[in-house]
Amino acid sequence: MKIAIASGKGGTGKTTLSTNLASYLAETHNVVLTDLDVEEPNSNLFIQGDLIIEEEKFYDIPEWKQDACTLCNICHEVCNYNAIIRLDDKIMVFPQLCHSCYACSELCPESALPMKPHKMGKLQFYQNGALSMVESCLDIGQEQAVPLIKQTHKFVDEHFAKDTIQIFDSPPGTSCPVMEAVSPADLVILVTEPTPFGLHDLTLAVDTMRQLGKDFGVVINRYGIGNDDVLDYCQKEKIPVLAKIPNSRRIAELYAAGKLLYKYLPEIKEIMEDLALTIIKWETAS
């Protein structure tokens, strides 16, 4: 079972839900929480464990070999990301735009663009009983999150059994990193807040999940502020509302202290119980 926690905007409570749900499920199941918000991972502020593995991660970028190049221009034509251009008698490579798709390198008739590894970040794997946590973080200045997210998914698939529940704490928004993060998910939980801004970005996230063909539901965080527009939208669009997390000063205080909410607040534990039952029922039905 693979569950992605996502949202249309930052700050809605993805990490709050991810860490609490993962920790609660780990009381009865083997669970791995994967923090895929690689630009600013923060799940480790709430869940600690023993460091088992730490790996540097690399992605491949083409390196132009002038002596071998015949300036045929194929590399520029096949690059969908404009990472390679020809300027007179030179080929210029822009690493920040490269997605490591290998098209230029593989299709170059003279093998003038061999791929070379470049460090992009690191991956850490922590263990705390039945709860595992995998976190990846981009190096400062790196702009491409997708290759690191893809490699993190691969690490999880290779190191954890299929009966392990996988929870992905996804990046915010609806861009390429989000789509890569949720790509293997069986179920996507969209976290939103009952405000006009929250509703606007929820509609974008819903459209994205529908385009990807994902099953999804909504959790409304900070319920009690704003208005009922999010509820009305979900009802109109026939989107299941899986939970409502109340707006509470106590929740904010516990979060600021790096505490797991369900261990201190019975109403949050009840929400986690209901979500766990929903996930189990959904898995059984599917």
N, C-alpha and C positions, 0 to 999 in steps of 0.2 A: 504494500500500500504506500503510495507516494502522494503526499499532501503539500501543496504550495500555498504559502500565506503571502498574499500580494495586496496591492492597493494602487489607486490611480495617482496618489500623491504621498509625499513623505509626512511623517509625524502623525499618522493615523493610529498607530498602535500595533503594527505588524510584529515587531520584536516582543512586545508585551504578550501578545497572543501566542507566538511561536514558542517562546521559552516556557510559559506556563503550561501550554498544552503538551509540549514534549516531556516536561518533567512529570506531569500528572500521568501521562500514558506509560512512562517508564516505571511506574510503580507496579505495573502488571504485564508489561510487554518490553521487548527489546526495541529501543528507539534510537535513531540517529538524527540529531538536529544539525542541519547544514546551513550555515550563514552564507548566503550568496550575494549579499549586499557588499560586494568586494571593495567598493570605494570607501565604505565606512562601516565595517562589521562591528557589532556591539553586543552580540549574544553572550559573549564571555563575561560581560559585566554582571550577568544574572546567574550563569551556570559555570561552575568551576570544576576542574577535574585534573587528573594526572596527564601530563603531556606524553603521548605515546610516539607520535611521528611528527617531524617537521621537515618539510621539503621546500626547496626553492623551485619556482615554476618558471618555465621559459616558453616563448612562442617564437615561431620562425618567420623571418623577414628576408625577402630576396636581396642579394648583394650583386650589383652589376659588375660584370667582368668586361671591361672595355675591349680588351684584345680579342675576345671571342665574338663580340657583338657585330652583327651586320646591319643594324639599324632597320630591321624589317618592320618594326612598329607593331608586331603582333601583341607584345606585352601590354602596350597601352590600350589596344583595342579590346582585349579580353578582361581588363581590370574594371570591375563594376564599382569600385570605390575611389577611382581616380588617384590611386596611390602610386601610379607610375605614369610619367609623361616623358615625351621626347622633346628636347630643346636642341634644335640644330643637330649637332653630332654627338649629343650626350643623352643618356637615359637617367632621369632623376627618380629616386625612390623616396617616398614620404612615409616613414615608419608609423607615424601617428594615424595614418589612414588605412594602413594595411590590415586585412582581416585574416591573413595566413591561409588563404584558400588554395594556394599553390598553382593557380591557373597560369600565371605568367611563367613560373619556373618549369612546369610540366610541358607547356606548349611552346616554349622557346626552342626553335629548331637547332640552335647552336649551343644550348645549355649555358647561356651567358648570364643566367639569373639563378644561381644556386641559393637554396634557403639556408640561412644561418640563424642559430639560436640567440635570442635576446632575453635577458631576465625581465620578468614582468611583476613578480610578487612572490608570495610564499603561502604555503598551506600548512595548517596545524590541526592535528587530531588529538582530542582529549577524551579521556574515559572516566566516567563516574558511575560505577555499578552498571545497571542495565541501560543507562543513558550515555550515549556517545555524542560528541560534538565535533564537527568539522568546520573549520573557519578558514577562508581564504581572504587575502588582503593584497590589493595592488600596491606596488611601489609608488612613492610620490612622483608625480609627473607622468605616469602612465595613463593613457586615455582609453585603451581598448579593454573593456570589462568582459566581453563575450568569450575570448579565448580562455581566460582564467575560470570563468563559470563553467565552460565546457569541460575543462580538465578536472574541475572539482566534482562534477557529476560522474566523470569516469572513475575517479578515485573512490567515491562512495559505492558505485556499482561493483568495483573490484574487491572491496574490503568488507562488505556487509552482506549477510545472507538475505535471500529473497523474502523471508518471513519477518525481517526487521522493518518496523514502521519508519518511513523516511519523511521528515518534515523539512521543507525548504523555506527559510526566511529570505524572501525575494527582495530585489531592489524596488524602489518606488517608481511609479510612472507606467508608461506603456511602450517604451522604446525597445531596442534590440536586446539589452541585458535582461529585461523582464521576460521577453519571449523565450530567450534561451533558458532562463531560470525555471520557468513553468513547463517547458517543453516535455519532460518526461512524467509530469504529474498526472495522477488519476483523478484528483479532485483539487480544485482551487478555491481557497477561502479568501474573499475580497473583504478587507477591513476598511471601513469608512467612518465618517463622523457626520452627525445630523446638522450640517451647515450648508449653505449654498455652494461654497467652495468644495466641500466634500462630495456633494451630489454631482457637481459638474465633472469632477475627476472620476467618480464612480461610473458615470455613463461611458467615459472613455475606456475604462478598464473592462466594463461589461462588453462593449463592442469588440475589444481585443480578444477576450476569452471566447466570444462567439465565433470570431474569425478563425481562431485556433481550434475550434471544435471541442473545447474543454467543458466538463461538468463543473459547475461552480455554485457557491452560495455566498451570502453576505453576513458579516458580523458588524454590528453598529457599535462603535466605541464612543465613550463619553455621552452615552444616551441620557437625555434630559436637558441638554443645551439645544439651542437652535430651534428647529421646527420638525414637522412630520413629513417633509417633502421626500426624504429618502425612503421612508416606509411606503408612502404613496407610490413612488416610482417603482419600488420592488414589487408591490402588489399589482400595479399595472402591467409590468413586464413579466409577471409570474416567476420572480426570482425568490427562492427560499431565503428567509432571514433566519440564520442558524442560531444567533445569540444577540443579546443586547447587554453590553457592559456599561454599568451606570457611571455617570460623571460623579466623581467623589474626591474630596480632598485627601482622604485616607489612602486611596489608590495612588494618587500623585505622590504622597509622602513615601509610600513603600517603594514605588518605582524609582524615585530619586535616590533612595538608599540602596538600590540594587537588590531588592527582595522579590521573591516570587509571590505573587498576590494570593494564589489559591491556598498557600500554607498559612495565611493569616486571616483571610476573609472567607467565611463560609459561603457567602453568596457567589463569590468567584469560583470556589471549588464546585459548587452546584452547576455553574455554567460549564466548567471543564468536563464534569460528568456527563452533562447533556450533549456536549460536542463529541465526546468519546463514543457515546451511544449512537449518535447520528452517523459518525464515521463507520462504526461497525455495521450498522444497518445498511448503509450505502454499499459497503464492500460486499456484504452478503447478497444484496439485490443485484449487484453487477456481476 
